Amino acid sequence: MTNRFFPVLVFSFLVFACGFHSAAAEEFNKEFHQSFDVNRGDSLRLRHGDGNVRLIPWENNIIDVKVRYRADIDVFGIRLGKRHEFDVEFRQTENTVYVIGKETSNATIGYQNKNVYEYIYEIHSPDYIKLDLEGDDGDVDIENWKAEIECRIDDGDINLRNIDGEKIAIWGEDGDVEIDNLIGDLTIEVDDGDLILNVCETMYCRLETEDGDITISRSKGSFDIVVDDGNVDLNQTEANRLDIQAEDGDLDLDLLSVEMFEADIKTEDGDVTVDLDQGFSTSFYVSADDADYIRIELDDVEDYKEDQTTKSGNIHGGKGKMKIRTADGNITIKENF
């Protein structure tokens, strides 16, 4: 019995003995600055941890990086190993600039409290530089960019404005993603964060989230959307192709007329409301566990058919094709006048 609890007693004694003693707070106030000559086709690979990132375009063929880090740490107890350290590694290969934040903390018997007051990466760069960004809790802010962007982040928010890149790919956990005025292919995969797209034009757009909501406004292109419990709202959207797979969230789709249209929408328990622009030309096939869940609020429907679980027909010539399937949710299709 004594041997069994001896290590616990020793640890408890050490914590108790040190609990009344606080080492003086360690203060960190560091700044880093580095510049690199670059050319078209070059890339920036940034690892920014919990730091916030701001990318600012300019006309110089130079990537200029400034990093500011201010923090303090209180240690109550016994520190094991070296003190807390922060550094930034800068290096450049033939076509890639590397900026890597390095933050190390020692182990402590007792209690350690770290307060980070400022942790910022401010980067001026030509807008043709390809971006490869990876972080944890820091936010990312990019505007007026004209190159590919890849961004991996955990809990931080991502804000993109005025982006004209061939390919933009974002992976995240709990942070939100908001994009204003984008041209290019877009892929976003997050867990609990919300996705907001405004005035975007994309030949291919795939959006996937678990519990977050997806909102798309005044945009056009082809959209592939996968969501579990979140809602999907499309406002004044021109969708040439629309694929949506959802579980419990509601779908509210405000669709403008397009030359070519194809939609495949599947949901389990969520409600689906489709508002079609005046004169929207499409056929429709809608199925549910019970046809009473389906409301077709359209005038002059041609080739209308109905049975216990489906309703179908076409309007304004039926050029497009729309298929909607649900289990327990309600479905409403109507035309705006």
Residue frames as qw, qx, qy, qz and C-alpha x, y, z in Angstrom:
[[0.000, 0.887, 0.463, 0.000, 0.00, 0.00, 0.00],
 [0.305, -0.808, 0.094, 0.496, 2.80, 2.39, 1.00],
 [0.413, -0.184, 0.591, 0.668, 4.81, 1.65, -2.14],
 [0.285, 0.576, 0.695, 0.322, 1.73, 2.13, -4.27],
 [0.012, -0.944, -0.322, -0.070, 0.97, 5.64, -3.10],
 [0.573, -0.506, 0.058, 0.642, 4.52, 6.87, -2.46],
 [0.352, 0.179, 0.387, 0.834, 4.99, 8.55, -5.93],
 [0.116, -0.754, -0.487, -0.425, 1.64, 10.31, -5.56],
 [0.503, -0.792, -0.230, 0.258, 2.58, 11.59, -2.11],
 [0.541, -0.265, 0.186, 0.776, 5.92, 12.89, -3.37],
 [0.187, 0.424, 0.472, 0.750, 4.26, 14.68, -6.29],
 [0.288, -0.824, -0.442, -0.205, 1.59, 16.19, -4.01],
 [0.568, -0.642, -0.112, 0.502, 4.27, 17.40, -1.58],
 [0.441, -0.028, 0.296, 0.847, 6.22, 19.09, -4.37],
 [0.002, -0.607, -0.491, -0.624, 3.14, 20.82, -5.74],
 [0.446, -0.816, -0.365, 0.038, 2.12, 21.91, -2.22],
 [0.596, -0.466, 0.002, 0.653, 5.60, 23.14, -1.44],
 [0.307, 0.045, 0.358, 0.880, 5.75, 25.19, -4.61],
 [0.004, 0.705, 0.656, 0.272, 2.15, 26.35, -4.58],
 [0.264, -0.884, -0.244, 0.299, 2.93, 29.29, -2.37],
 [0.361, -0.532, 0.337, 0.687, 5.82, 30.42, -4.53],
 [0.616, 0.737, 0.277, 0.008, 5.49, 32.15, -7.87],
 [0.596, -0.092, 0.261, 0.754, 8.54, 32.78, -10.00],
 [0.091, 0.588, -0.030, -0.804, 8.75, 36.25, -11.50],
 [0.703, 0.601, 0.332, -0.187, 6.80, 36.53, -14.72],
 [0.504, -0.125, 0.533, 0.668, 8.85, 35.95, -17.86],
 [0.371, 0.774, 0.156, -0.488, 8.19, 38.69, -20.39],
 [0.569, 0.097, 0.604, 0.549, 8.67, 38.28, -24.13],
 [0.304, 0.853, 0.111, -0.410, 8.72, 41.21, -26.52],
 [0.526, -0.196, 0.626, 0.540, 10.20, 40.09, -29.80],
 [0.532, 0.739, 0.031, -0.413, 10.19, 41.44, -33.34],
 [0.618, -0.087, 0.634, 0.456, 11.50, 39.79, -36.49],
 [0.443, 0.788, -0.011, -0.429, 11.96, 41.32, -39.94],
 [0.498, -0.205, 0.706, 0.460, 13.20, 39.66, -43.12],
 [0.539, 0.653, -0.045, -0.531, 12.91, 40.35, -46.86],
 [0.615, -0.037, 0.721, 0.316, 13.33, 38.11, -49.92],
 [0.284, 0.434, -0.427, -0.741, 13.63, 38.84, -53.65],
 [0.580, 0.222, 0.774, -0.126, 11.07, 36.78, -55.59],
 [0.151, 0.194, -0.602, -0.760, 9.84, 36.13, -59.13],
 [0.751, 0.079, -0.084, -0.650, 6.64, 34.94, -60.76],
 [0.814, 0.094, -0.564, -0.105, 5.99, 31.28, -60.01],
 [0.231, 0.266, -0.735, 0.579, 7.48, 31.50, -56.52],
 [0.609, -0.529, -0.551, -0.212, 5.67, 30.38, -53.37],
 [0.156, -0.525, 0.498, -0.672, 5.42, 31.40, -49.73],
 [0.684, -0.261, -0.681, -0.004, 5.17, 28.60, -47.16],
 [0.171, -0.520, 0.354, -0.758, 4.08, 30.01, -43.81],
 [0.590, -0.344, -0.721, 0.120, 3.63, 28.13, -40.52],
 [0.056, -0.546, 0.130, -0.826, 2.11, 30.63, -38.11],
 [0.252, -0.149, -0.828, 0.479, 0.81, 28.61, -35.15],
 [0.089, -0.710, -0.637, 0.288, -1.53, 30.80, -33.07],
 [0.178, -0.364, 0.083, 0.911, -0.42, 33.99, -34.79],
 [0.461, 0.750, 0.360, -0.309, -2.73, 36.20, -36.82],
 [0.503, -0.018, 0.527, 0.685, -1.74, 36.66, -40.46],
 [0.349, 0.824, 0.203, -0.397, -2.30, 39.61, -42.75],
 [0.598, 0.105, 0.506, 0.613, -1.20, 39.45, -46.40],
 [0.165, 0.848, 0.111, -0.491, -0.87, 42.86, -48.08],
 [0.744, 0.401, 0.339, 0.412, -0.11, 43.03, -51.82],
 [0.050, -0.851, 0.151, 0.501, 2.32, 45.55, -53.27],
 [0.703, 0.698, -0.099, -0.095, 4.14, 46.11, -56.58],
 [0.068, -0.735, 0.674, 0.010, 7.66, 45.29, -55.37],
 [0.844, 0.182, -0.497, -0.087, 9.16, 41.91, -56.32],
 [0.159, 0.345, -0.730, 0.568, 9.95, 41.38, -52.65],
 [0.656, -0.527, -0.523, -0.134, 8.33, 39.41, -49.83],
 [0.073, 0.470, -0.454, 0.753, 8.72, 41.48, -46.69],
 [0.662, -0.427, -0.613, -0.053, 7.85, 39.76, -43.40],
 [0.080, -0.476, 0.462, -0.744, 7.40, 41.36, -39.99],
 [0.646, -0.360, -0.673, -0.021, 6.55, 39.28, -36.92],
 [0.169, -0.524, 0.381, -0.742, 5.59, 40.73, -33.55],
 [0.694, -0.285, -0.661, 0.016, 5.27, 38.58, -30.43],
 [0.125, -0.471, 0.441, -0.754, 4.43, 39.88, -26.95],
 [0.781, -0.348, -0.479, -0.199, 3.62, 37.55, -24.07],
 [0.137, -0.561, 0.652, -0.492, 4.31, 36.80, -20.44],
 [0.760, -0.121, -0.633, -0.085, 4.35, 33.57, -18.46],
 [0.438, -0.586, 0.458, -0.505, 3.81, 33.01, -14.74],
 [0.661, 0.087, -0.745, 0.032, 5.10, 29.73, -13.32],
 [0.592, -0.535, 0.331, -0.503, 3.76, 28.49, -9.97],
 [0.978, -0.126, 0.164, -0.036, 5.82, 25.46, -9.09],
 [0.537, -0.466, 0.568, 0.415, 8.90, 23.76, -10.49],
 [0.595, 0.679, -0.238, -0.357, 9.99, 24.26, -14.10],
 [0.811, -0.130, 0.522, 0.231, 11.44, 21.22, -15.83],
 [0.653, 0.368, 0.402, 0.526, 13.86, 21.94, -18.63],
 [0.295, 0.074, 0.125, 0.944, 14.47, 25.21, -20.46],
 [0.184, 0.471, 0.345, -0.790, 12.39, 28.36, -20.28],
 [0.549, 0.682, 0.469, -0.119, 9.70, 29.24, -22.81],
 [0.293, -0.339, 0.442, 0.777, 11.15, 30.29, -26.15],
 [0.569, 0.717, 0.362, -0.178, 9.83, 31.88, -29.35],
 [0.265, -0.444, 0.525, 0.676, 11.69, 32.18, -32.64],
 [0.698, 0.624, 0.142, -0.321, 11.02, 32.46, -36.37],
 [0.603, -0.169, 0.609, 0.487, 12.93, 30.52, -39.00],
 [0.476, 0.776, -0.054, -0.410, 13.46, 32.27, -42.33],
 [0.451, -0.288, 0.702, 0.470, 14.94, 30.61, -45.38],
 [0.592, 0.626, -0.056, -0.504, 14.62, 30.56, -49.16],
 [0.671, -0.007, 0.665, 0.328, 15.16, 27.90, -51.77],
 [0.256, 0.058, 0.565, 0.782, 15.13, 28.35, -55.52],
 [0.210, -0.368, -0.482, -0.767, 11.38, 29.10, -55.73],
 [0.563, -0.624, -0.525, -0.134, 10.00, 28.98, -52.16],
 [0.010, -0.524, 0.420, -0.741, 10.23, 31.32, -49.19],
 [0.612, -0.365, -0.694, 0.101, 9.81, 29.61, -45.79],
 [0.169, -0.498, 0.334, -0.782, 8.60, 31.44, -42.69],
 [0.684, -0.268, -0.678, -0.016, 8.16, 29.11, -39.70],
 [0.359, -0.672, 0.270, -0.589, 7.16, 30.26, -36.24],
 [0.659, 0.003, -0.716, 0.228, 8.64, 28.16, -33.44],
 [0.428, -0.597, 0.241, -0.634, 7.17, 28.32, -29.96],
 [0.646, -0.011, -0.741, 0.183, 8.42, 25.90, -27.30],
 [0.510, -0.652, 0.167, -0.537, 7.29, 25.58, -23.68],
 [0.174, 0.321, -0.873, 0.323, 8.89, 23.70, -20.81],
 [0.607, -0.407, -0.671, -0.125, 7.13, 21.16, -18.62],
 [0.153, -0.492, 0.372, -0.772, 6.07, 22.33, -15.17],
 [0.404, -0.341, -0.820, 0.220, 5.22, 20.64, -11.88],
 [0.032, -0.438, -0.422, 0.793, 2.53, 22.91, -10.58],
 [0.343, 0.794, 0.484, -0.130, 0.79, 25.59, -12.61],
 [0.354, -0.139, 0.337, 0.861, 1.77, 27.72, -15.59],
 [0.295, 0.802, 0.446, -0.267, -0.16, 30.67, -17.00],
 [0.402, -0.020, 0.419, 0.814, 0.69, 32.15, -20.41],
 [0.260, 0.813, 0.344, -0.390, -0.78, 35.42, -21.69],
 [0.471, 0.143, 0.471, 0.732, -0.17, 36.29, -25.35],
 [0.096, 0.704, 0.265, -0.651, -0.95, 39.96, -25.96],
 [0.474, 0.744, -0.194, -0.429, 0.20, 40.22, -29.56],
 [0.560, -0.168, 0.743, 0.326, 1.22, 37.64, -32.13],
 [0.539, 0.752, 0.145, -0.350, 1.07, 38.96, -35.70],
 [0.564, -0.022, 0.557, 0.610, 2.57, 38.12, -39.09],
 [0.338, 0.830, 0.116, -0.429, 2.37, 41.16, -41.37],
 [0.599, -0.057, 0.611, 0.514, 3.51, 40.26, -44.86],
 [0.393, 0.740, -0.105, -0.535, 3.85, 42.52, -47.90],
 [0.523, -0.084, 0.775, 0.343, 4.18, 40.54, -51.10],
 [0.283, 0.205, -0.509, -0.787, 3.48, 40.71, -54.85],
 [0.725, 0.083, 0.309, -0.610, 0.04, 39.26, -55.57],
 [0.752, 0.369, -0.473, -0.274, 1.41, 36.58, -57.91],
 [0.031, 0.402, -0.869, 0.287, 3.00, 34.56, -55.08],
 [0.702, -0.230, -0.618, -0.268, 1.40, 31.17, -54.41],
 [0.342, -0.535, 0.464, -0.618, 0.42, 30.80, -50.76],
 [0.712, -0.138, -0.688, 0.023, 0.75, 27.70, -48.56],
 [0.224, -0.526, 0.381, -0.726, -0.40, 28.63, -45.05],
 [0.680, -0.276, -0.680, 0.012, -0.80, 26.44, -41.97],
 [0.070, -0.423, 0.436, -0.792, -1.79, 27.53, -38.46],
 [0.206, -0.268, -0.889, 0.310, -3.68, 26.69, -35.30],
 [0.064, -0.711, -0.617, 0.331, -5.79, 29.39, -33.61],
 [0.131, -0.416, 0.109, 0.893, -4.66, 32.48, -35.49],
 [0.521, 0.714, 0.360, -0.297, -6.85, 34.33, -38.00],
 [0.477, -0.012, 0.529, 0.702, -5.90, 34.78, -41.67],
 [0.289, 0.823, 0.252, -0.419, -6.74, 37.90, -43.68],
 [0.440, -0.068, 0.577, 0.684, -5.93, 38.09, -47.41],
 [0.390, 0.780, 0.314, -0.375, -7.09, 40.64, -49.96],
 [0.418, 0.831, -0.226, -0.290, -6.47, 41.53, -53.63],
 [0.474, -0.408, 0.750, 0.214, -4.63, 38.28, -54.44],
 [0.690, 0.538, -0.224, -0.429, -4.09, 36.77, -57.92],
 [0.327, 0.406, -0.853, -0.008, -2.50, 33.39, -57.26],
 [0.717, -0.232, -0.645, -0.130, -3.31, 29.98, -55.81],
 [0.302, -0.536, 0.476, -0.628, -4.02, 29.76, -52.09],
 [0.709, -0.198, -0.677, 0.007, -3.86, 26.74, -49.79],
 [0.204, -0.524, 0.410, -0.718, -4.74, 27.30, -46.14],
 [0.662, -0.270, -0.698, 0.049, -4.93, 24.81, -43.26],
 [0.105, -0.418, 0.388, -0.815, -6.11, 26.07, -39.90],
 [0.224, -0.257, -0.902, 0.264, -7.74, 24.77, -36.72],
 [0.105, -0.689, -0.641, 0.321, -9.80, 27.30, -34.79],
 [0.122, -0.394, 0.070, 0.908, -8.91, 30.56, -36.50],
 [0.500, 0.721, 0.373, -0.300, -11.15, 32.52, -38.89],
 [0.463, -0.006, 0.525, 0.714, -10.29, 33.05, -42.56],
 [0.300, 0.814, 0.263, -0.423, -11.26, 36.17, -44.50],
 [0.467, 0.027, 0.548, 0.693, -10.57, 36.49, -48.23],
 [0.286, 0.810, 0.271, -0.433, -11.46, 39.54, -50.32],
 [0.446, 0.815, -0.230, -0.290, -10.99, 40.27, -54.01],
 [0.545, -0.351, 0.733, 0.206, -9.32, 36.98, -54.95],
 [0.722, 0.581, -0.166, -0.336, -8.58, 36.05, -58.57],
 [0.214, -0.499, 0.836, 0.084, -6.71, 32.76, -58.34],
 [0.537, 0.152, -0.712, -0.426, -7.04, 29.60, -60.38],
 [0.706, -0.253, -0.662, -0.006, -7.41, 27.41, -57.28],
 [0.234, -0.528, 0.438, -0.689, -8.24, 28.14, -53.65],
 [0.723, -0.200, -0.661, -0.027, -8.31, 25.32, -51.08],
 [0.248, -0.536, 0.428, -0.684, -9.12, 25.69, -47.37],
 [0.669, -0.237, -0.703, 0.043, -9.19, 23.10, -44.58],
 [0.130, -0.476, 0.387, -0.779, -10.30, 24.00, -41.07],
 [0.235, -0.220, -0.894, 0.313, -11.82, 22.88, -37.80],
 [0.105, -0.673, -0.653, 0.331, -13.97, 25.32, -35.80],
 [0.105, -0.418, 0.045, 0.901, -13.19, 28.64, -37.43],
 [0.508, 0.717, 0.384, -0.282, -15.44, 30.53, -39.85],
 [0.434, -0.015, 0.511, 0.742, -14.58, 31.22, -43.49],
 [0.302, 0.817, 0.327, -0.366, -15.84, 34.35, -45.24],
 [0.460, -0.008, 0.518, 0.721, -15.05, 35.13, -48.87],
 [0.296, 0.806, 0.254, -0.446, -16.01, 38.27, -50.77],
 [0.475, 0.812, -0.204, -0.271, -15.54, 38.66, -54.52],
 [0.510, -0.386, 0.735, 0.226, -13.68, 35.55, -55.67],
 [0.750, 0.517, -0.240, -0.335, -12.95, 34.17, -59.14],
 [0.218, 0.481, -0.848, 0.033, -11.51, 30.64, -59.38],
 [0.734, -0.175, -0.644, -0.128, -12.06, 27.05, -58.34],
 [0.293, -0.543, 0.447, -0.648, -12.81, 26.74, -54.64],
 [0.718, -0.184, -0.671, 0.008, -12.64, 23.86, -52.15],
 [0.230, -0.522, 0.453, -0.685, -13.48, 24.28, -48.46],
 [0.718, -0.258, -0.646, -0.026, -13.67, 21.56, -45.81],
 [0.098, -0.431, 0.507, -0.740, -14.38, 22.52, -42.19],
 [0.231, -0.242, -0.915, 0.226, -16.01, 20.89, -39.17],
 [0.118, -0.673, -0.650, 0.332, -18.05, 23.33, -37.10],
 [0.131, -0.364, 0.053, 0.921, -17.31, 26.64, -38.79],
 [0.474, 0.726, 0.389, -0.312, -19.72, 28.69, -40.90],
 [0.451, 0.039, 0.517, 0.726, -19.01, 29.32, -44.60],
 [0.244, 0.818, 0.297, -0.428, -20.06, 32.63, -46.18],
 [0.455, 0.073, 0.519, 0.720, -19.56, 33.39, -49.88],
 [0.231, 0.813, 0.279, -0.455, -20.49, 36.74, -51.42],
 [0.451, 0.831, -0.176, -0.276, -20.21, 37.68, -55.10],
 [0.442, -0.423, 0.749, 0.254, -18.15, 34.65, -56.11],
 [0.751, 0.508, -0.199, -0.373, -17.74, 33.16, -59.59],
 [0.356, -0.447, 0.820, 0.041, -16.45, 29.63, -59.83],
 [0.606, 0.238, -0.625, -0.431, -16.46, 26.85, -62.39],
 [0.718, -0.175, -0.672, 0.057, -16.14, 24.36, -59.54],
 [0.225, -0.528, 0.426, -0.699, -16.96, 24.92, -55.89],
 [0.688, -0.245, -0.683, 0.012, -17.03, 22.17, -53.25],
 [0.245, -0.532, 0.381, -0.716, -18.11, 23.10, -49.73],
 [0.715, -0.222, -0.663, -0.004, -18.19, 20.58, -46.90],
 [0.128, -0.444, 0.498, -0.734, -18.99, 21.16, -43.23],
 [0.257, -0.215, -0.918, 0.213, -20.34, 19.23, -40.26],
 [0.144, -0.657, -0.655, 0.343, -22.35, 21.53, -37.99],
 [0.108, -0.384, 0.037, 0.916, -21.71, 24.91, -39.58],
 [0.487, 0.718, 0.405, -0.289, -24.08, 26.86, -41.82],
 [0.443, 0.032, 0.508, 0.738, -23.38, 27.65, -45.49],
 [0.256, 0.820, 0.314, -0.404, -24.51, 30.94, -47.03],
 [0.443, 0.058, 0.509, 0.736, -23.95, 31.85, -50.69],
 [0.201, 0.806, 0.346, -0.436, -25.09, 35.23, -52.03],
 [0.386, 0.865, -0.101, -0.305, -25.04, 36.83, -55.50],
 [0.308, -0.498, 0.755, 0.295, -22.72, 34.15, -56.83],
 [0.827, 0.417, -0.080, -0.368, -22.61, 31.90, -59.87],
 [0.157, 0.516, -0.838, -0.076, -21.06, 28.65, -60.98],
 [0.781, -0.093, -0.591, -0.176, -21.27, 24.95, -60.12],
 [0.328, -0.551, 0.514, -0.570, -21.70, 24.04, -56.46],
 [0.719, -0.080, -0.691, 0.012, -21.13, 20.72, -54.69],
 [0.295, -0.547, 0.370, -0.690, -22.29, 21.03, -51.06],
 [0.663, -0.196, -0.718, 0.079, -22.13, 18.48, -48.23],
 [0.190, -0.443, 0.392, -0.784, -23.48, 19.39, -44.77],
 [0.290, -0.210, -0.912, 0.200, -24.74, 17.45, -41.75],
 [0.171, -0.644, -0.662, 0.343, -26.61, 19.56, -39.20],
 [0.111, -0.383, 0.011, 0.917, -26.07, 23.01, -40.67],
 [0.470, 0.728, 0.403, -0.295, -28.41, 25.06, -42.84],
 [0.436, 0.048, 0.496, 0.750, -27.77, 26.01, -46.47],
 [0.235, 0.820, 0.317, -0.415, -28.93, 29.39, -47.79],
 [0.441, 0.135, 0.481, 0.745, -28.49, 30.41, -51.44],
 [0.129, 0.789, 0.318, -0.510, -29.47, 34.01, -52.21],
 [0.448, 0.833, -0.101, -0.308, -29.75, 35.26, -55.81],
 [0.460, -0.438, 0.717, 0.288, -27.50, 32.47, -57.02],
 [0.697, 0.521, -0.307, -0.385, -26.88, 31.42, -60.62],
 [0.559, -0.346, 0.754, -0.008, -26.17, 27.71, -60.34],
 [0.537, 0.392, -0.591, -0.457, -25.40, 25.80, -63.53],
 [0.700, -0.072, -0.710, -0.001, -25.00, 22.66, -61.48],
 [0.380, -0.533, 0.396, -0.644, -26.11, 22.18, -57.89],
 [0.713, -0.093, -0.693, 0.038, -25.42, 19.04, -55.85],
 [0.304, -0.538, 0.420, -0.665, -26.44, 19.14, -52.18],
 [0.670, -0.193, -0.715, 0.052, -26.28, 16.33, -49.61],
 [0.208, -0.480, 0.367, -0.770, -27.65, 17.23, -46.18],
 [0.281, -0.181, -0.909, 0.249, -28.85, 15.55, -42.99],
 [0.168, -0.635, -0.681, 0.323, -30.87, 17.63, -40.50],
 [0.107, -0.385, -0.023, 0.916, -30.33, 21.18, -41.70],
 [0.458, 0.729, 0.432, -0.267, -32.82, 23.23, -43.73],
 [0.431, 0.049, 0.486, 0.759, -32.16, 24.26, -47.33],
 [0.233, 0.826, 0.314, -0.406, -33.38, 27.64, -48.58],
 [0.511, -0.015, 0.537, 0.671, -32.49, 28.05, -52.27],
 [0.301, 0.826, 0.166, -0.446, -33.12, 31.29, -54.16],
 [0.601, -0.025, 0.595, 0.533, -32.12, 30.52, -57.75],
 [0.270, 0.667, -0.135, -0.682, -31.77, 32.91, -60.70],
 [0.851, 0.480, 0.160, -0.137, -32.39, 31.84, -64.30],
 [0.291, -0.560, 0.657, 0.414, -29.48, 30.26, -66.19],
 [0.549, 0.420, -0.510, -0.512, -29.02, 28.79, -69.66],
 [0.677, 0.068, -0.733, -0.027, -28.10, 25.32, -68.40],
 [0.447, -0.481, 0.447, -0.608, -29.29, 23.98, -65.06],
 [0.752, -0.063, -0.653, -0.065, -28.99, 20.63, -63.28],
 [0.310, -0.527, 0.501, -0.612, -29.66, 20.00, -59.59],
 [0.717, -0.150, -0.680, -0.013, -29.54, 16.90, -57.41],
 [0.232, -0.519, 0.400, -0.719, -30.62, 17.60, -53.83],
 [0.691, -0.228, -0.685, 0.000, -30.79, 15.00, -51.06],
 [0.155, -0.452, 0.489, -0.730, -31.70, 15.53, -47.41],
 [0.281, -0.187, -0.924, 0.179, -32.98, 13.45, -44.51],
 [0.183, -0.628, -0.684, 0.325, -34.95, 15.50, -41.97],
 [0.118, -0.375, -0.033, 0.919, -34.44, 19.08, -43.11],
 [0.444, 0.742, 0.424, -0.269, -36.95, 21.21, -45.00],
 [0.421, 0.005, 0.480, 0.769, -36.23, 22.29, -48.58],
 [0.277, 0.823, 0.331, -0.369, -37.55, 25.56, -50.04],
 [0.477, 0.061, 0.486, 0.730, -36.77, 26.44, -53.66],
 [0.230, 0.811, 0.219, -0.491, -37.56, 29.94, -54.98],
 [0.601, 0.226, 0.517, 0.566, -37.18, 30.05, -58.75],
 [0.033, -0.358, 0.141, 0.923, -36.62, 33.26, -60.69],
 [0.596, 0.550, 0.272, -0.519, -39.47, 34.35, -62.93],
 [0.682, 0.612, -0.277, -0.288, -39.39, 32.37, -66.16],
 [0.286, -0.505, 0.815, 0.011, -37.00, 29.73, -64.79],
 [0.799, 0.273, -0.359, -0.397, -37.06, 26.78, -67.22],
 [0.028, -0.374, 0.909, -0.185, -36.70, 23.35, -65.67],
 [0.742, -0.227, -0.559, -0.293, -38.26, 19.98, -65.13],
 [0.269, -0.491, 0.619, -0.550, -38.61, 18.70, -61.59],
 [0.755, -0.154, -0.626, -0.119, -38.91, 15.36, -59.87],
 [0.222, -0.509, 0.504, -0.661, -39.56, 15.48, -56.12],
 [0.723, -0.193, -0.656, -0.098, -39.88, 12.50, -53.77],
 [0.241, -0.454, 0.551, -0.657, -40.61, 12.12, -50.06],
 [0.058, 0.051, 0.968, -0.240, -41.95, 9.47, -47.71],
 [0.216, 0.641, 0.702, -0.222, -45.36, 11.04, -48.19],
 [0.288, 0.455, 0.409, 0.736, -46.42, 13.28, -51.09],
 [0.252, -0.889, -0.373, -0.089, -48.28, 15.46, -48.59],
 [0.553, -0.582, 0.034, 0.595, -44.86, 16.77, -47.54],
 [0.396, 0.046, 0.448, 0.800, -44.45, 18.26, -51.06],
 [0.223, 0.804, 0.356, -0.421, -45.92, 21.61, -52.10],
 [0.440, 0.179, 0.481, 0.737, -45.67, 22.73, -55.74],
 [0.086, 0.797, 0.330, -0.498, -46.61, 26.40, -55.92],
 [0.206, -0.236, 0.547, 0.776, -46.07, 26.88, -59.66],
 [0.576, 0.551, 0.205, -0.568, -48.37, 28.08, -62.45],
 [0.691, 0.598, -0.260, -0.312, -48.73, 26.43, -65.85],
 [0.420, -0.429, 0.798, 0.060, -46.99, 23.18, -64.94],
 [0.698, 0.377, -0.426, -0.435, -46.72, 20.84, -67.94],
 [0.700, 0.146, -0.699, -0.001, -46.74, 17.02, -67.83],
 [0.342, -0.486, 0.530, -0.605, -47.65, 17.09, -64.15],
 [0.736, -0.098, -0.662, -0.101, -47.70, 13.71, -62.40],
 [0.323, -0.505, 0.518, -0.610, -48.31, 12.74, -58.78],
 [0.730, -0.174, -0.654, -0.094, -48.49, 9.55, -56.72],
 [0.697, -0.663, -0.272, 0.019, -48.16, 8.66, -53.02],
 [0.685, -0.508, 0.050, 0.519, -44.48, 9.65, -52.74],
 [0.433, -0.086, 0.351, 0.826, -43.58, 11.80, -55.79],
 [0.336, 0.849, 0.287, -0.289, -44.57, 14.86, -57.79],
 [0.489, -0.167, 0.479, 0.710, -43.08, 15.79, -61.15],
 [0.419, 0.828, 0.372, -0.020, -43.52, 18.07, -64.16],
 [0.527, 0.019, 0.163, 0.834, -41.83, 20.95, -65.96],
 [0.070, 0.886, 0.297, -0.350, -42.21, 24.72, -66.37],
 [0.161, 0.877, -0.229, -0.391, -41.29, 27.16, -69.14],
 [0.669, 0.582, -0.433, -0.164, -40.15, 24.42, -71.51],
 [0.918, -0.352, 0.183, -0.008, -38.30, 22.28, -68.98],
 [0.561, 0.700, -0.409, 0.168, -34.76, 22.98, -70.22],
 [0.046, -0.564, 0.717, -0.406, -33.14, 22.29, -66.86],
 [0.743, -0.164, -0.643, -0.082, -33.36, 19.28, -64.60],
 [0.217, -0.502, 0.515, -0.660, -34.05, 19.33, -60.86],
 [0.728, -0.202, -0.651, -0.069, -34.31, 16.29, -58.60],
 [0.233, -0.514, 0.478, -0.673, -35.08, 16.58, -54.90],
 [0.718, -0.207, -0.663, -0.058, -35.30, 13.70, -52.42],
 [0.181, -0.458, 0.530, -0.691, -36.07, 13.80, -48.71],
 [0.302, -0.195, -0.923, 0.137, -37.34, 11.47, -45.99],
 [0.209, -0.630, -0.677, 0.319, -39.15, 13.42, -43.27],
 [0.134, -0.349, -0.036, 0.927, -38.63, 17.01, -44.39],
 [0.424, 0.751, 0.423, -0.277, -41.09, 19.28, -46.19],
 [0.420, 0.000, 0.482, 0.769, -40.39, 20.41, -49.76],
 [0.276, 0.819, 0.347, -0.364, -41.71, 23.60, -51.34],
 [0.428, 0.055, 0.461, 0.775, -41.06, 24.78, -54.91],
 [0.186, 0.848, 0.410, -0.279, -42.33, 28.18, -55.98],
 [0.502, 0.406, 0.279, 0.711, -41.71, 30.83, -58.65],
 [0.172, -0.531, -0.229, 0.798, -41.05, 34.49, -57.89],
 [0.307, 0.691, 0.531, 0.382, -43.15, 37.02, -59.82]]
